[in-house]
Amino acid sequence: MRINFFRGDVKAKLIYRRRQDAFCFLLLSCCVLFYASRAGCAEINGPETKIANNEIYVTTGLILNEKQLQDLKNGIAKEITFYIDLFRVWNMWPDEFVLGKTIVKTLKADPVKKEYIAASSDGMTVVERRFNELNSLLKWSLNIRDLKLTNTKELEPADYFVRITVESRLRKLPPVISYLFFFVPEKEFTKVKDSSSFRVGTGK
């Protein structure tokens, strides 16, 4: 009598493979749902613009949602980047990017010391401050008031507006997780908001 020892082995391997695939699918689904839930609804304040002494000033800010605030309280660091860009309005053509500034804010907390630390960088200088409460950290780090953007004498007479883009990057994933889930976005959220248009000069 001939006994087939291989069919059972193949069947066992197929069962093991299916279980492995099911586990990977479950892990993948959990990962996607986890990061999707983190997208949140942070909101941009403003932006507001004003012209004084031929200088364009911009005021704006960011409001985090409850989940993002809880992350900070739990010691999860955040890197939030503000892009403050000036656009020229064209009626028959796409709006023209003129110039912009970038400000990077780093927020972190030490739950043990009950201390909050924030740093602000504009590419040339870095300012770091420490706070004893979260509200003080948020007020200083997530609000930009009267940022000098440019002098109107350097611009052509036209209508302009300021576009604020805010990006929050996720904390770095472990190398193995990053390799397996390369499709998971590195950004926690991206928000964009435009100011009202304003006139520079008198020409058309």
C-alpha positions as CSV (number, residue, x, y, z in Angstrom):
1,M,0.0,0.0,0.0
2,R,1.3,3.4,-1.0
3,I,1.1,6.2,1.6
4,N,1.2,9.8,0.5
5,F,3.0,11.9,3.1
6,F,3.2,15.0,1.1
7,R,-0.5,15.9,0.6
8,G,-1.0,16.5,4.3
9,D,2.1,18.7,4.4
10,V,0.9,20.8,1.5
11,K,-2.5,21.2,3.1
12,A,-1.0,22.3,6.4
13,K,1.2,24.8,4.5
14,L,-1.8,26.2,2.7
15,I,-3.7,26.6,6.0
16,Y,-0.7,28.3,7.6
17,R,-0.3,30.6,4.6
18,R,-4.0,31.6,4.7
19,R,-3.8,32.3,8.4
20,Q,-0.7,34.4,7.8
21,D,-2.4,36.3,5.0
22,A,-5.5,36.9,7.2
23,F,-3.3,38.2,10.1
24,C,-1.4,40.5,7.7
25,F,-4.7,41.8,6.4
26,L,-6.1,42.4,9.9
27,L,-2.9,44.2,10.9
28,L,-3.0,46.3,7.7
29,S,-6.6,47.2,8.3
30,C,-5.9,48.2,11.9
31,C,-3.0,50.3,10.8
32,V,-5.0,52.1,8.1
33,L,-7.9,52.8,10.5
34,F,-5.4,54.0,13.2
35,Y,-3.8,56.6,11.0
36,A,-7.1,57.6,9.4
37,S,-8.4,58.4,12.8
38,R,-5.5,60.6,13.4
39,A,-6.2,62.9,10.5
40,G,-8.4,65.0,12.8
41,C,-9.9,68.4,12.0
42,A,-7.3,70.9,13.0
43,E,-8.4,74.4,11.8
44,I,-6.6,77.4,10.6
45,N,-7.4,80.8,12.2
46,G,-7.5,83.7,9.7
47,P,-5.4,84.4,7.8
48,E,-5.7,88.2,8.2
49,T,-3.6,90.6,6.3
50,K,-2.9,94.3,6.7
51,I,-0.6,96.9,5.0
52,A,1.2,99.4,7.2
53,N,4.1,101.6,6.1
54,N,4.2,99.7,2.8
55,E,4.8,96.4,4.6
56,I,2.4,93.4,4.3
57,Y,1.7,91.8,7.7
58,V,0.0,88.4,8.2
59,T,-1.7,87.0,11.2
60,T,-2.8,83.4,11.4
61,G,-2.8,80.4,13.7
62,L,-3.8,76.8,14.2
63,I,-6.3,75.1,16.5
64,L,-5.7,71.4,17.3
65,N,-8.5,69.0,17.9
66,E,-8.9,67.0,21.2
67,K,-7.1,63.9,19.9
68,Q,-4.1,66.0,18.9
69,L,-4.1,67.8,22.2
70,Q,-4.2,64.5,24.1
71,D,-1.2,63.3,22.0
72,L,0.8,66.2,23.3
73,K,-0.2,65.6,26.9
74,N,0.9,62.0,26.5
75,G,4.4,63.1,25.4
76,I,4.0,62.6,21.6
77,A,6.1,65.2,19.9
78,K,4.7,67.1,16.9
79,E,6.4,69.0,14.1
80,I,4.1,71.6,12.5
81,T,5.1,73.6,9.5
82,F,3.5,76.8,8.4
83,Y,3.9,77.9,4.8
84,I,2.9,81.6,4.4
85,D,2.7,82.2,0.6
86,L,1.8,85.4,-1.3
87,F,-0.1,84.9,-4.6
88,R,-1.0,87.4,-7.3
89,V,-4.5,87.1,-8.7
90,W,-4.9,86.6,-12.4
91,N,-8.4,86.5,-14.0
92,M,-7.6,84.5,-17.1
93,W,-4.6,82.5,-15.7
94,P,-3.8,80.5,-12.6
95,D,-2.9,82.6,-9.6
96,E,0.8,83.3,-9.5
97,F,3.1,82.4,-6.6
98,V,5.2,85.4,-5.7
99,L,7.1,84.6,-2.5
100,G,6.7,82.8,0.7
101,K,8.1,82.1,4.2
102,T,8.3,78.8,6.1
103,I,8.1,78.5,9.9
104,V,8.6,75.1,11.6
105,K,7.2,74.6,15.1
106,T,8.2,71.7,17.2
107,L,6.0,70.8,20.2
108,K,6.7,68.2,22.9
109,A,5.9,67.5,26.5
110,D,7.6,65.7,29.3
111,P,4.8,64.1,31.4
112,V,7.3,63.2,34.1
113,K,8.6,66.8,34.6
114,K,5.2,68.2,33.7
115,E,6.9,70.5,31.3
116,Y,6.1,71.6,27.7
117,I,8.8,72.6,25.3
118,A,8.4,74.4,22.0
119,A,10.8,75.5,19.3
120,S,10.3,77.8,16.4
121,S,12.5,78.0,13.3
122,D,12.3,80.3,10.3
123,G,15.3,78.7,8.6
124,M,17.7,81.3,10.0
125,T,17.1,81.4,13.7
126,V,15.7,79.0,16.3
127,V,13.9,80.1,19.4
128,E,13.1,77.6,22.1
129,R,10.8,78.1,25.1
130,R,9.6,76.0,28.1
131,F,6.1,76.2,29.6
132,N,4.4,74.8,32.7
133,E,1.0,74.5,31.0
134,L,-0.3,73.3,27.7
135,N,-2.3,76.4,26.9
136,S,0.7,78.7,27.2
137,L,2.6,76.3,24.8
138,L,-0.2,76.4,22.3
139,K,-0.7,80.2,22.4
140,W,3.0,80.8,21.8
141,S,3.7,78.1,19.2
142,L,0.6,77.9,17.1
143,N,-0.1,81.6,16.7
144,I,1.7,83.9,14.2
145,R,0.9,87.6,14.7
146,D,1.9,90.4,12.4
147,L,4.5,88.4,10.4
148,K,6.2,90.8,8.0
149,L,5.9,89.2,4.6
150,T,7.2,91.8,2.1
151,N,7.3,95.4,1.1
152,T,4.6,96.5,-1.4
153,K,7.3,98.5,-3.3
154,E,8.7,95.3,-4.5
155,L,5.4,94.2,-6.0
156,E,3.6,95.0,-9.2
157,P,0.3,96.8,-8.9
158,A,-2.3,94.0,-8.7
159,D,-4.6,92.1,-6.5
160,Y,-3.0,89.6,-4.1
161,F,-3.9,87.1,-1.4
162,V,-2.0,85.1,1.2
163,R,-2.3,81.3,1.3
164,I,-1.6,79.5,4.6
165,T,-0.7,75.8,4.4
166,V,-0.1,73.9,7.6
167,E,1.3,70.4,7.8
168,S,1.8,68.2,10.8
169,R,4.2,65.3,10.4
170,L,3.7,62.0,12.2
171,R,6.3,60.8,14.6
172,K,8.7,58.4,13.0
173,L,7.7,54.8,12.8
174,P,10.0,52.0,13.7
175,P,12.1,50.9,10.7
176,V,10.4,47.5,10.3
177,I,6.9,49.1,10.4
178,S,8.0,51.8,7.9
179,Y,9.3,49.1,5.6
180,L,6.1,47.0,5.7
181,F,3.7,49.9,5.6
182,F,5.5,52.2,3.2
183,F,2.1,53.4,1.9
184,V,1.2,54.9,5.3
185,P,1.4,58.7,4.9
186,E,4.1,60.6,6.9
187,K,1.8,63.6,7.4
188,E,-0.8,63.7,10.2
189,F,-2.7,66.4,8.3
190,T,-2.5,69.2,5.8
191,K,-4.7,72.2,6.0
192,V,-4.9,75.1,3.5
193,K,-6.7,78.4,3.8
194,D,-6.6,81.6,1.8
195,S,-7.0,85.2,2.9
196,S,-9.3,87.7,1.3
197,S,-7.7,89.4,-1.7
198,F,-6.2,92.9,-1.3
199,R,-5.0,95.6,-3.7
200,V,-1.4,96.7,-4.0
201,G,-0.8,99.9,-6.0
202,T,-3.3,101.7,-8.2
203,G,-2.7,100.3,-11.6
204,K,-4.6,97.6,-13.4
